[in-house]
Every structure is written in structure tokens, then in C-alpha cells.
Amino acid sequence: MNDQNRDDVMARLERLGFEVQPIPETSISLQPDLVTLSDGVTMYVEVKTRSEDRVLRGDMEAVRIGREVEILTNLDKHNSISAEVKHASRQLDTAAQSDDLRLLWYRADRGPFVSGTKEQIGSSLYGMRMVLADRPSHPRRPWHCAYAGHADFFRFPEIDGVMIEVDGLISLFLNPFSPRADAFAVSRIVRVLAADDAVFDIQRAIADGQIFSAGGDAPRRDDAALLEHLASRYPETTFVRFLRSGGVTVMTTIDGSNEASN
């Protein structure tokens, strides 16, 4: 863990009105990074950094000199993110009591090998996939579908929420499977960020028809069966196929053979 990241998160929490203390690192036990207090409620915070997408780096480094290439960045669930969420869950659960709140705070590195951090983490947390669908009063287009894949929030209910910070902008994702979901929903961190429209509530998004949702018994390993499952849940919608979710990164290399800078 980079101490600078911890210190930056600590300073930001203090500006949001929290009393914050760093937790000393030890070599023999798992510990989160920070413990906060506000309105008499204790909240533990683990800070992680999304510093590199290895696949993206490999694709970028493979671009030949003098070429400009559009590289598709995978925005679907990432196993490397899931592994970090699992580790953070253990760290938070080690320190917190049953009523203490637990927050995972992700910071995106400003380096060239990071892209689509918010979307990648969101897909991993909610098992989000893209599905092409015809919906009444809407033209055929891609829609987000929660729980179409395996959701880290379901696997790790010890985490109440995940903060994602990209270039200073923060978004808070709520975990509907947390046993403290109701308490976290009215906590200071949620109240403050909700005023800036920076809180994503998956249950509200589903209820408002902004995204689809697969059920707990969904056949997630079989796309054809999963499309039938969704059709049974949304009979007025025609589900066509699942799509790979991606974003485009443009990589340009400069030919320095004529004394140009590389």
C-alpha cells in the first residue's frame, strides 16, 4: 500500500467531517488502513490502488513504432479486481466489530496503463454485463444487466460500500447484500455524497428501470439459458444477445529515427 494514497484518502475524509486515524501496519496480522468516527459511528476504511491493467499494457506496448492503434479496453468483470476485493474484505472484517461500517476506497493511478477503472470495478462488484435488447418504447440498444455474472458484493457482504476515485472525482457504490445496508445508507459518508449525486444505489436503478437484473437462480454459465431467464423476468422485452463491454484507448507511437523525440 502506498502511504501517499492512504494519506490522501485520510485528508479527504477529514474534509468530509470525519475524525480519522491511520492504523499501524503489522507483519503478523491483516489490518485496514484507516478508522474513522462520525456521529458516534465507527467506520473502517481499506485503501487500494488500481495501478495497472496488465492486458491493456501488453496491448499498448505491442504497438509498432510510428503507428496509431485503437485498443479495446475490457470493461467487464476483472479477476484481478475480485482478488483485491476479497483481500480487502478480510482486512476489514479482521478489525471491525459487527456494527462497525466497512468501506473499500479505490484510487485509480494516473499512469497510462489504467483505463475504465470505474466501469471495471462496478462490473466486478455487481456482476454487470451488457445485453442487447428491444424494450417497449425504446429502440434496440445495449443495456446494463446486474447479476448476469458473479457479483463480488454478493460474495463479500462484509464490505458495505466501495468508493471509486478517478482524477479526484469520487463515486460510492452501495452493497445491497451487506447486513448493515440500512445503517450504511443513512451514514454520513452516504448523506454527504448523495447531495452531490455521487452515490449509486443498484436497487433503485433496477426499480426505476434503468438496468435489468438477473435473479439469484440465474444460469450464469450458459448465455442462451440466461437470455431465457431474463425473458421470463421481463416478458415485454426481447433479449437478443450479450455483448462485450469495452472502451477505446488510442495508442500512438512516434518514429524517432530522424532525431525526433520518442
C-alpha positions in Angstrom: 0.0 0.0 0.0 1.3 3.4 -0.9 1.3 5.6 2.2 0.6 8.6 -0.1 -2.7 7.1 -1.2 -3.7 6.4 2.4 -2.8 9.9 3.5 -4.7 11.5 0.6 -7.8 9.5 1.5 -7.4 10.4 5.1 -7.2 14.1 4.2 -10.3 13.8 2.0 -12.3 12.1 4.8 -11.3 14.8 7.2 -12.6 17.4 4.8 -15.9 15.5 4.7 -16.2 15.9 8.5 -14.7 12.6 9.8 -12.3 12.1 12.6 -9.7 9.8 11.1 -6.8 7.8 12.4 -4.3 5.6 10.5 -4.0 2.0 11.6 -0.4 1.0 12.1 0.8 -1.8 9.7 2.0 -5.1 11.3 3.7 -8.0 9.8 1.6 -10.7 11.6 -2.0 -9.6 11.0 -4.3 -8.2 8.4 -5.4 -4.6 9.1 -7.3 -2.0 7.1 -5.7 1.4 6.6 -7.9 3.8 8.5 -10.5 4.1 11.2 -13.0 6.9 11.2 -15.6 8.3 13.6 -18.6 10.5 12.8 -22.0 10.9 14.5 -20.8 8.2 17.0 -20.4 5.6 14.3 -17.1 3.9 13.6 -16.1 3.1 10.0 -13.0 1.2 8.9 -11.5 2.0 5.5 -9.2 0.0 3.3 -7.4 1.9 0.5 -6.4 0.1 -2.7 -4.9 1.5 -5.9 -5.8 0.4 -9.5 -2.3 0.9 -10.9 -2.2 -1.2 -14.0 -4.3 -3.2 -16.3 -1.8 -5.9 -17.5 -3.7 -6.7 -20.6 -4.0 -3.1 -21.6 -0.3 -2.6 -21.0 0.6 -5.6 -23.1 -1.6 -4.3 -26.0 -0.1 -0.8 -25.8 3.5 -2.0 -25.7 2.8 -4.2 -28.8 2.0 -1.2 -31.0 4.7 -0.8 -33.6 6.8 2.5 -33.9 5.0 5.1 -36.0 1.6 3.6 -35.7 -1.7 4.8 -34.2 -3.9 2.0 -32.9 -7.3 2.0 -31.2 -7.2 -0.6 -28.4 -10.4 -2.0 -26.9 -10.3 -2.0 -23.1 -12.3 -4.7 -21.5 -14.8 -3.1 -19.0 -16.3 -6.5 -17.9 -15.6 -8.2 -14.6 -11.8 -8.5 -13.8 -10.5 -11.4 -11.8 -7.6 -9.2 -10.5 -10.1 -6.7 -9.1 -12.1 -9.6 -7.5 -8.9 -10.8 -5.8 -8.3 -7.3 -4.3 -11.9 -7.1 -3.1 -11.6 -10.5 -1.4 -8.4 -9.3 0.4 -10.0 -6.0 1.4 -12.9 -7.9 2.8 -10.6 -10.0 5.1 -8.8 -6.9 6.2 -11.9 -5.0 7.1 -13.6 -8.0 8.8 -10.5 -8.6 11.0 -10.6 -5.1 12.6 -14.3 -4.2 12.7 -17.0 -5.2 15.2 -20.4 -6.4 13.9 -22.0 -2.9 13.9 -18.9 -1.0 12.5 -19.2 0.2 9.0 -16.6 -1.0 6.4 -15.6 0.9 3.3 -13.2 0.0 0.5 -11.7 3.0 -1.2 -10.2 2.5 -4.7 -7.9 5.1 -6.2 -7.1 5.0 -9.9 -3.4 5.6 -10.8 -2.8 8.4 -13.3 -0.5 6.3 -15.3 -1.0 5.3 -19.0 -1.9 1.7 -18.3 -5.2 2.4 -16.5 -8.5 3.0 -18.2 -12.1 2.5 -17.4 -11.5 1.9 -13.7 -14.9 2.9 -12.5 -16.7 0.7 -15.1 -14.4 -2.3 -14.4 -14.9 -2.2 -10.7 -18.6 -1.7 -11.0 -18.9 -4.7 -13.3 -17.0 -6.8 -10.8 -19.0 -5.7 -7.8 -22.4 -6.2 -9.4 -21.7 -9.0 -11.8 -22.7 -6.5 -14.5 -22.9 -7.4 -18.2 -24.2 -5.7 -21.3 -27.2 -7.2 -23.1 -28.7 -6.1 -26.4 -32.5 -5.8 -26.0 -35.7 -4.4 -27.5 -37.7 -2.8 -24.8 -41.2 -1.2 -25.1 -40.9 2.5 -26.1 -37.1 2.1 -26.6 -35.2 1.3 -29.7 -32.9 -1.7 -29.7 -29.7 -0.8 -27.8 -27.3 -2.2 -25.2 -28.5 -2.2 -21.6 -26.7 -3.0 -18.3 -27.8 -6.2 -16.6 -26.8 -6.6 -13.0 -26.0 -10.1 -11.6 -25.7 -11.6 -15.0 -22.2 -12.5 -13.8 -20.9 -13.5 -10.4 -21.1 -10.4 -8.2 -18.3 -9.6 -5.7 -20.7 -7.7 -3.4 -22.7 -11.0 -3.0 -19.5 -13.0 -2.4 -18.2 -10.4 0.2 -21.1 -8.9 2.1 -18.7 -7.7 4.8 -18.0 -4.7 2.6 -20.7 -2.1 3.0 -19.7 0.1 0.1 -16.9 0.8 -2.4 -15.6 4.3 -3.2 -14.0 4.8 -6.6 -11.8 7.9 -7.1 -10.7 8.8 -10.6 -8.9 12.1 -11.2 -10.3 13.5 -7.9 -13.9 12.6 -8.7 -15.5 10.1 -6.3 -18.4 7.7 -6.7 -19.8 5.5 -4.0 -21.3 2.0 -4.8 -23.6 0.6 -2.2 -23.7 -3.1 -1.3 -27.3 -4.4 -1.1 -26.1 -7.7 0.4 -24.4 -6.1 3.4 -26.1 -6.9 6.8 -25.5 -3.2 7.6 -27.0 -1.9 4.3 -29.7 0.1 6.1 -27.3 1.6 8.6 -24.8 2.4 5.8 -27.5 4.1 3.7 -28.1 6.7 6.3 -24.4 7.1 7.4 -22.5 10.4 7.0 -20.5 9.2 4.0 -23.6 8.4 2.0 -25.5 11.5 3.1 -22.7 13.8 2.1 -22.1 12.2 -1.3 -25.8 11.8 -2.1 -26.1 15.6 -2.0 -23.6 15.7 -4.9 -25.4 12.8 -6.8 -22.3 10.6 -6.3 -24.0 7.6 -4.8 -25.0 4.6 -6.9 -27.9 2.6 -5.4 -28.3 -0.6 -7.6 -31.7 -1.4 -6.1 -33.1 2.0 -7.0 -31.6 1.7 -10.5 -33.3 -1.6 -11.1 -36.6 -0.4 -9.7 -36.5 2.7 -11.9 -36.0 0.5 -15.0 -32.5 2.0 -15.7 -30.9 -1.5 -15.8 -32.0 -5.1 -15.9 -31.4 -7.7 -13.2 -30.9 -11.4 -13.2 -32.3 -13.4 -10.3 -30.5 -15.4 -7.7 -31.2 -18.7 -9.6 -29.9 -17.4 -13.0 -27.9 -19.8 -15.1 -24.8 -17.6 -15.4 -22.6 -20.1 -17.2 -24.9 -20.5 -20.1 -25.7 -17.4 -22.1 -28.6 -18.9 -24.1 -30.3 -20.1 -20.9 -29.5 -16.7 -19.2 -31.3 -14.9 -22.0 -34.4 -17.1 -21.5 -34.2 -16.4 -17.8 -34.2 -12.7 -18.4 -37.1 -13.1 -20.8 -39.1 -14.8 -18.1 -38.4 -11.9 -15.7 -39.1 -9.2 -18.3 -41.8 -10.7 -20.7 -42.3 -7.5 -22.6 -38.6 -7.2 -23.6 -36.8 -9.1 -26.3 -33.3 -10.0 -25.3 -31.0 -10.6 -28.3 -27.5 -11.4 -27.1 -24.9 -10.4 -24.6 -22.2 -8.0 -25.6 -18.6 -7.5 -24.6 -18.4 -4.2 -22.7 -15.4 -2.1 -23.8 -13.9 1.3 -24.1 -11.4 2.6 -26.6 -7.8 3.7 -25.8 -5.9 5.3 -28.6 -2.2 4.4 -28.6 0.2 6.5 -30.7 4.0 5.9 -31.0 6.4 8.3 -32.6 9.2 7.3 -35.0 12.4 8.7 -33.6 14.7 7.6 -36.3 15.1 11.1 -37.7 16.2 12.6 -34.4 12.6 13.1 -33.3 11.9 12.6 -29.6 10.5 9.2 -28.8 
